[in-house]
Amino acid sequence: MTIRHRFHLDQNGHSISVLYEGPRRPVEVLVDGKTVVMGRAPRAARTVLTAELPGDPPQPFSIDLACPADSADGPMCALMEAGTRYPMPDVPLRPGR
């Protein structure tokens, strides 16, 4: 299974990553290296996944993944927390790691 995109953002002392392989494939959201939610990305549409950051109380957040209709275009990913949208950069994984 080859990961095509890894979106990453450090937020509120936590490391948040989104692993996306392509349309109709699994989307995985990790917080501090642990999977917190999984879903499927439909073809040429948006996927919204919700989860919580650990803490007392836990902080809810959503991931908005926009899948392009044209495969030549890249997907866009954003973290939504407390009414604010934070774009998540696509950070490639290093080969051999």
Sine and cosine of phi, psi and omega as CSV:
sin_phi,cos_phi,sin_psi,cos_psi,sin_omega,cos_omega
0.00,0.00,0.89,-0.46,-0.04,-1.00
-0.98,-0.19,0.80,-0.60,0.04,-1.00
-1.00,0.07,0.84,-0.54,-0.01,-1.00
-1.00,0.04,-0.58,0.81,-0.05,-1.00
-0.70,-0.71,0.63,-0.78,0.13,-0.99
-0.75,-0.66,0.92,-0.40,0.06,-1.00
-0.99,-0.14,0.65,-0.76,-0.08,-1.00
-0.59,-0.81,0.57,-0.82,0.05,-1.00
-0.43,-0.90,0.67,-0.74,0.15,-0.99
-1.00,-0.08,0.83,-0.56,-0.10,-0.99
-0.63,-0.77,0.80,-0.60,0.06,-1.00
0.78,0.62,0.66,0.76,0.03,-1.00
0.98,0.21,0.19,0.98,0.00,-1.00
-0.84,-0.54,0.51,-0.86,0.06,-1.00
-0.99,-0.11,0.86,-0.51,-0.04,-1.00
-0.87,-0.49,0.82,-0.58,0.02,-1.00
-0.79,-0.62,0.54,-0.84,0.08,-1.00
-0.83,-0.57,0.84,-0.54,0.02,-1.00
-0.97,-0.25,0.83,-0.56,-0.09,-1.00
-0.74,-0.67,0.80,-0.59,-0.04,-1.00
-0.98,-0.21,-0.33,0.94,-0.01,-1.00
0.62,-0.78,0.08,-1.00,-0.02,-1.00
-0.83,0.56,0.63,-0.78,0.02,-1.00
0.88,0.47,0.33,0.95,0.03,-1.00
-0.92,-0.39,0.27,-0.96,0.01,-1.00
-0.90,0.44,0.58,-0.82,0.15,-0.99
-0.90,-0.44,0.76,-0.64,-0.05,-1.00
-0.85,-0.53,0.74,-0.67,0.06,-1.00
-0.94,-0.35,0.81,-0.59,0.01,-1.00
-0.89,-0.46,0.66,-0.75,0.13,-0.99
-0.86,-0.51,0.85,-0.53,-0.04,-1.00
0.80,0.59,0.62,0.79,0.06,-1.00
0.99,0.13,0.01,1.00,-0.01,-1.00
-0.92,-0.38,0.69,-0.72,0.03,-1.00
-0.92,0.39,0.80,-0.60,0.02,-1.00
-0.93,-0.37,-0.39,0.92,0.05,-1.00
-0.32,-0.95,0.53,-0.85,0.09,-1.00
-0.74,-0.67,0.47,-0.88,0.05,-1.00
-0.39,-0.92,-0.07,-1.00,0.05,-1.00
-0.90,-0.43,0.61,-0.79,0.04,-1.00
-1.00,-0.08,0.88,-0.48,0.07,-1.00
-0.95,0.31,0.28,-0.96,0.02,-1.00
-0.97,0.26,0.76,-0.65,0.08,-1.00
0.77,0.64,0.81,0.59,0.01,-1.00
-0.42,-0.91,-0.10,-1.00,0.04,-1.00
-0.96,-0.27,0.54,-0.84,0.11,-0.99
-0.83,-0.56,0.77,-0.64,0.07,-1.00
-0.87,-0.49,0.84,-0.54,0.02,-1.00
-0.89,-0.46,0.67,-0.75,-0.01,-1.00
-0.91,-0.42,0.56,-0.83,0.00,-1.00
-0.39,-0.92,-0.15,-0.99,0.02,-1.00
-0.71,-0.71,0.59,-0.80,0.17,-0.99
-0.99,0.13,0.65,-0.76,0.00,-1.00
-0.91,0.42,0.50,-0.86,0.02,-1.00
0.44,-0.90,0.00,-1.00,0.01,-1.00
-0.81,-0.59,0.98,-0.17,0.04,1.00
-0.99,0.11,0.32,-0.95,0.07,-1.00
-0.88,0.48,0.56,-0.83,-0.02,-1.00
-0.96,-0.26,0.90,-0.43,0.01,-1.00
-0.95,0.32,0.53,-0.85,0.10,-0.99
-0.50,-0.86,0.26,-0.96,0.05,-1.00
-0.77,-0.63,0.47,-0.88,0.12,-0.99
-0.92,-0.40,0.81,-0.59,0.03,-1.00
-0.94,-0.34,0.93,-0.36,0.00,-1.00
-0.93,-0.37,0.88,-0.47,0.01,-1.00
-0.98,-0.20,0.88,-0.47,0.00,-1.00
-0.99,-0.12,0.83,-0.56,-0.05,-1.00
-0.95,0.30,0.45,-0.89,0.06,-1.00
-0.95,0.31,-0.56,0.83,0.00,-1.00
-0.99,-0.11,0.84,-0.54,-0.05,-1.00
-0.91,0.42,-0.25,0.97,0.06,-1.00
-0.96,0.28,-0.37,0.93,0.04,-1.00
-1.00,0.04,0.54,-0.84,0.02,-1.00
-1.00,0.02,0.42,-0.91,0.06,-1.00
-0.95,0.30,0.32,-0.95,0.08,-1.00
-0.85,-0.53,0.61,-0.79,-0.06,-1.00
-0.71,-0.71,0.63,-0.78,0.03,-1.00
-0.61,-0.79,0.54,-0.84,0.11,-0.99
-0.99,-0.12,0.74,-0.68,0.06,-1.00
-0.89,-0.46,0.85,-0.52,-0.04,-1.00
-0.59,-0.80,0.77,-0.64,0.06,-1.00
0.77,0.63,0.67,0.74,0.06,-1.00
0.98,0.18,0.07,1.00,0.00,-1.00
-0.91,-0.42,0.65,-0.76,-0.01,-1.00
-0.97,-0.25,0.80,-0.60,0.01,-1.00
-0.88,-0.47,0.93,-0.37,0.06,-1.00
-0.88,0.48,0.65,-0.76,0.02,-1.00
-0.95,-0.30,0.86,-0.51,0.01,-1.00
-0.94,0.33,0.52,-0.86,0.07,-1.00
-0.99,0.12,0.94,-0.35,-0.06,-1.00
-0.93,-0.38,0.95,-0.32,-0.04,-1.00
-0.91,0.42,0.55,-0.83,0.10,-0.99
-0.97,0.23,0.58,-0.82,0.00,-1.00
-0.98,0.21,0.69,-0.73,0.02,-1.00
-0.87,0.49,0.59,-0.81,0.06,-1.00
0.98,0.19,0.17,0.99,-0.01,-1.00
-0.91,-0.42,0.00,0.00,0.00,0.00
